[in-house]
Amino acid sequence: MTGIVASPGTAWTSGQYVQTGTAGAAGRTTWTGSAWVGGAAPLAAFDPGGHTIVEVQDYVTNHPDEREAILAAEQAGQNRVTLVSWLQA
């Protein structure tokens, strides 16, 4: 997007974007605080240590591409045996 300045002058938060004239994910753009960039604003990192096992499992079920990162974070943090086993399966 050229010639349009977003307000406020701060980066948009996790997952925010506007849809341009192009349909789907290819048409998403977000404001970094100083420029437009393609895609949605990066999602905030999920910390499994601040969640119950069921909450972590629900999150991973909805974000399967993050399974390895969640496993590593869990092993470095609380290292709950049942959750680690579930993540490794």
Residue frames as a rotation matrix with the C-alpha (Angstrom) as fourth column:
MET 1
0.592 0.806 0.000 0.00
0.806 -0.592 0.000 0.00
0.000 0.000 -1.000 0.00
THR 2
-0.514 -0.821 0.247 1.56
0.839 -0.542 -0.055 3.23
0.179 0.179 0.967 -1.11
GLY 3
-0.659 0.150 0.737 0.80
0.046 -0.970 0.239 6.74
0.751 0.192 0.632 0.06
ILE 4
0.533 0.837 0.125 -1.33
-0.159 -0.046 0.986 5.72
0.831 -0.546 0.109 3.03
VAL 5
-0.668 -0.723 0.178 0.02
-0.276 0.018 -0.961 6.21
0.692 -0.691 -0.212 6.54
ALA 6
0.104 0.694 -0.713 -1.60
0.551 0.556 0.622 4.21
0.828 -0.458 -0.324 9.32
SER 7
-0.376 -0.129 0.918 -2.46
-0.622 -0.699 -0.353 5.79
0.687 -0.703 0.182 12.61
PRO 8
0.859 -0.500 -0.115 -1.30
-0.300 -0.671 0.678 5.45
-0.416 -0.548 -0.726 15.32
GLY 9
0.472 -0.773 -0.424 2.37
-0.750 -0.099 -0.654 5.38
0.464 0.626 -0.626 14.47
THR 10
-0.239 -0.522 0.819 2.96
-0.827 0.551 0.109 2.14
-0.508 -0.652 -0.563 16.36
ALA 11
-0.875 -0.138 -0.463 3.13
-0.385 0.779 0.495 -1.41
0.293 0.611 -0.735 15.06
TRP 12
0.193 0.979 -0.069 -0.13
-0.816 0.199 0.542 -3.29
0.545 -0.049 0.837 14.89
THR 13
-0.172 -0.227 0.959 -0.62
-0.886 0.461 -0.050 -6.06
-0.431 -0.858 -0.280 17.41
SER 14
-0.802 -0.323 0.503 -0.60
-0.230 0.943 0.240 -9.82
-0.552 0.076 -0.830 17.03
GLY 15
-0.505 0.557 0.660 -2.60
0.699 0.712 -0.066 -11.08
-0.506 0.428 -0.749 14.06
GLN 16
0.325 0.682 -0.655 -3.88
0.142 -0.720 -0.680 -7.70
-0.935 0.128 -0.331 12.87
TYR 17
-0.785 -0.512 0.348 -3.99
0.440 -0.067 0.896 -6.87
-0.435 0.856 0.278 9.17
VAL 18
0.031 0.781 -0.624 -6.03
-0.554 -0.506 -0.661 -5.16
-0.832 0.366 0.416 6.46
GLN 19
0.033 0.069 0.997 -7.21
0.651 0.756 -0.074 -6.93
-0.759 0.651 -0.020 3.36
THR 20
-0.618 -0.290 -0.731 -6.10
-0.342 -0.738 0.582 -5.29
-0.708 0.610 0.357 0.14
GLY 21
0.154 0.707 -0.690 -7.75
-0.944 -0.102 -0.315 -5.76
-0.293 0.700 0.652 -3.25
THR 22
-0.429 -0.356 -0.830 -6.16
-0.586 0.809 -0.044 -9.20
0.687 0.468 -0.556 -3.54
ALA 23
0.628 0.773 0.086 -8.20
-0.602 0.413 0.684 -12.02
0.493 -0.481 0.725 -2.02
GLY 24
0.813 -0.189 -0.550 -6.93
0.358 0.908 0.217 -14.38
0.459 -0.373 0.807 0.66
ALA 25
0.632 -0.621 -0.463 -3.68
0.572 -0.030 0.820 -14.43
-0.523 -0.783 0.336 2.59
ALA 26
-0.220 -0.762 0.609 -1.77
0.975 -0.183 0.125 -12.94
0.016 0.621 0.783 -0.35
GLY 27
0.042 0.335 0.941 -3.74
0.434 -0.855 0.284 -9.72
0.900 0.397 -0.181 0.04
ARG 28
0.815 0.240 -0.527 -3.05
0.573 -0.201 0.795 -9.17
0.085 -0.950 -0.301 3.74
THR 29
-0.111 -0.859 0.499 -0.82
0.378 -0.501 -0.779 -6.34
0.919 0.102 0.380 4.88
THR 30
0.621 0.258 -0.740 0.06
0.780 -0.113 0.615 -4.93
0.075 -0.960 -0.272 8.29
TRP 31
0.678 -0.332 0.655 1.57
-0.176 -0.940 -0.294 -1.72
0.713 0.084 -0.696 9.64
THR 32
0.156 -0.733 -0.662 4.98
0.770 0.510 -0.383 -2.00
0.618 -0.450 0.644 11.40
GLY 33
0.454 -0.013 -0.891 4.80
0.681 -0.640 0.356 1.49
-0.575 -0.768 -0.281 12.84
SER 34
-0.136 -0.553 -0.822 6.77
-0.251 -0.784 0.568 2.94
-0.958 0.284 -0.032 9.95
ALA 35
-0.684 -0.129 -0.718 5.90
-0.728 0.056 0.683 0.91
-0.048 0.990 -0.132 6.86
TRP 36
0.542 0.838 0.058 3.40
-0.799 0.536 -0.274 -1.50
-0.261 0.102 0.960 5.32
VAL 37
-0.699 -0.714 -0.041 4.54
-0.693 0.663 0.282 -5.12
-0.175 0.226 -0.958 5.05
GLY 38
-0.185 0.628 -0.756 2.85
-0.614 0.526 0.588 -8.16
0.767 0.573 0.288 3.59
GLY 39
-0.394 0.132 -0.910 0.94
0.431 0.901 -0.056 -10.53
0.812 -0.414 -0.412 5.83
ALA 40
0.756 0.652 0.058 -0.64
0.167 -0.278 0.946 -10.27
0.633 -0.705 -0.319 9.24
ALA 41
0.229 -0.654 0.721 1.27
-0.879 -0.457 -0.136 -8.97
0.418 -0.602 -0.680 12.25
PRO 42
-0.508 -0.493 -0.706 3.28
-0.200 0.865 -0.460 -11.82
0.838 -0.092 -0.538 13.79
LEU 43
0.636 0.731 -0.249 1.49
0.015 0.310 0.951 -13.81
0.772 -0.608 0.186 16.44
ALA 44
0.255 -0.505 0.825 2.76
-0.942 -0.321 0.095 -13.43
0.217 -0.801 -0.558 19.97
ALA 45
-0.583 -0.540 -0.607 4.79
-0.366 0.842 -0.397 -16.39
0.726 -0.009 -0.688 21.20
PHE 46
0.598 0.801 -0.037 2.70
-0.418 0.351 0.838 -18.89
0.684 -0.485 0.544 23.16
ASP 47
-0.530 -0.754 0.388 4.21
-0.719 0.157 -0.677 -19.74
0.450 -0.638 -0.625 26.56
PRO 48
0.030 0.594 -0.804 2.98
0.016 0.804 0.595 -23.18
0.999 -0.031 0.015 27.64
GLY 49
-0.727 -0.424 -0.540 4.20
0.508 0.196 -0.839 -22.52
0.461 -0.884 0.072 31.20
GLY 50
-0.910 0.406 0.079 1.39
-0.383 -0.756 -0.530 -20.06
-0.156 -0.513 0.844 31.78
HIS 51
-0.062 0.912 -0.405 -1.32
-0.929 0.095 0.357 -22.52
0.364 0.399 0.842 30.73
THR 52
0.226 0.239 0.944 -2.87
-0.615 0.787 -0.052 -25.79
-0.755 -0.569 0.325 31.86
ILE 53
-0.720 -0.476 0.505 -2.11
0.004 0.725 0.689 -28.99
-0.694 0.498 -0.520 29.98
VAL 54
0.039 0.828 0.559 -5.57
0.811 0.300 -0.502 -28.92
-0.584 0.473 -0.660 28.39
GLU 55
0.733 0.204 -0.649 -5.07
-0.078 -0.923 -0.378 -25.31
-0.676 0.327 -0.660 27.26
VAL 56
-0.266 -0.905 -0.332 -1.72
-0.634 -0.096 0.767 -26.19
-0.726 0.415 -0.549 25.69
GLN 57
-0.639 0.081 0.765 -3.23
0.419 0.871 0.257 -29.21
-0.646 0.484 -0.590 23.94
ASP 58
0.487 0.870 0.075 -6.06
0.614 -0.280 -0.738 -27.06
-0.621 0.405 -0.671 22.57
TYR 59
0.482 -0.383 -0.788 -3.57
-0.485 -0.865 0.124 -24.48
-0.729 0.323 -0.603 21.35
VAL 60
-0.608 -0.790 0.081 -1.40
-0.412 0.401 0.818 -27.08
-0.679 0.465 -0.569 19.60
THR 61
-0.260 0.615 0.744 -4.47
0.686 0.660 -0.306 -28.70
-0.679 0.432 -0.594 18.05
ASN 62
0.774 0.622 -0.118 -5.38
0.406 -0.632 -0.660 -25.31
-0.485 0.464 -0.742 16.54
HIS 63
0.675 -0.645 -0.357 -1.76
-0.733 -0.642 -0.226 -24.43
-0.084 0.414 -0.906 15.63
PRO 64
0.927 -0.248 0.282 -0.11
0.210 0.965 0.158 -27.74
-0.312 -0.088 0.946 14.64
ASP 65
0.593 -0.736 0.326 2.80
0.328 -0.149 -0.933 -25.95
0.736 0.660 0.153 12.94
GLU 66
0.222 -0.489 0.844 3.92
-0.715 -0.670 -0.199 -24.72
0.662 -0.559 -0.499 16.38
ARG 67
0.946 0.234 -0.225 4.12
-0.054 0.796 0.603 -28.18
0.320 -0.558 0.766 18.00
GLU 68
0.292 -0.916 -0.276 7.94
0.746 0.399 -0.534 -28.34
0.599 -0.049 0.800 17.98
ALA 69
-0.409 -0.431 0.804 8.35
-0.073 -0.863 -0.500 -24.84
0.910 -0.263 0.322 19.43
ILE 70
0.441 0.650 0.619 5.80
-0.730 -0.142 0.669 -25.59
0.523 -0.746 0.412 22.16
LEU 71
0.857 -0.198 -0.476 7.55
0.331 0.919 0.215 -28.88
0.395 -0.342 0.853 22.95
ALA 72
-0.137 -0.988 0.074 10.91
0.613 -0.143 -0.777 -27.12
0.778 -0.062 0.625 23.28
ALA 73
-0.290 0.101 0.952 9.39
-0.495 -0.867 -0.059 -24.40
0.819 -0.488 0.302 25.49
GLU 74
0.768 0.620 0.159 7.68
-0.483 0.398 0.780 -26.98
0.421 -0.676 0.605 27.69
GLN 75
0.626 -0.597 -0.501 10.87
0.612 0.775 -0.159 -29.03
0.483 -0.207 0.851 28.07
ALA 76
-0.424 -0.819 0.386 12.82
0.407 -0.553 -0.727 -25.88
0.809 -0.151 0.568 29.00
GLY 77
-0.302 0.414 0.859 10.13
-0.678 -0.726 0.112 -24.76
0.670 -0.548 0.500 31.44
GLN 78
0.205 0.513 0.833 7.79
-0.965 0.250 0.084 -26.90
-0.165 -0.821 0.547 33.49
ASN 79
-0.633 -0.520 -0.574 8.63
-0.672 0.737 0.072 -30.12
0.385 0.431 -0.816 31.61
ARG 80
0.006 0.744 0.668 5.33
-0.830 0.376 -0.411 -31.81
-0.557 -0.552 0.620 32.53
VAL 81
-0.769 -0.459 0.444 5.77
-0.228 0.847 0.481 -35.48
-0.597 0.269 -0.756 31.62
THR 82
-0.077 0.816 0.572 2.22
0.588 0.501 -0.635 -36.05
-0.805 0.287 -0.519 30.38
LEU 83
0.742 0.344 -0.576 2.29
-0.165 -0.738 -0.655 -32.95
-0.650 0.581 -0.490 28.18
VAL 84
-0.188 -0.889 -0.417 5.77
-0.827 -0.086 0.556 -33.71
-0.530 0.449 -0.719 26.80
SER 85
-0.684 -0.029 0.729 4.64
0.159 0.969 0.187 -37.24
-0.712 0.244 -0.658 25.92
TRP 86
0.373 0.910 0.184 1.54
0.509 -0.034 -0.860 -35.90
-0.776 0.414 -0.476 24.19
LEU 87
0.605 -0.198 -0.771 3.57
-0.540 -0.814 -0.214 -33.35
-0.585 0.546 -0.599 22.22
GLN 88
-0.473 -0.880 -0.051 6.06
-0.683 0.330 0.651 -36.00
-0.556 0.342 -0.757 21.13
ALA 89
-0.271 0.447 0.853 3.34
0.297 0.881 -0.368 -38.39
-0.916 0.153 -0.371 19.92
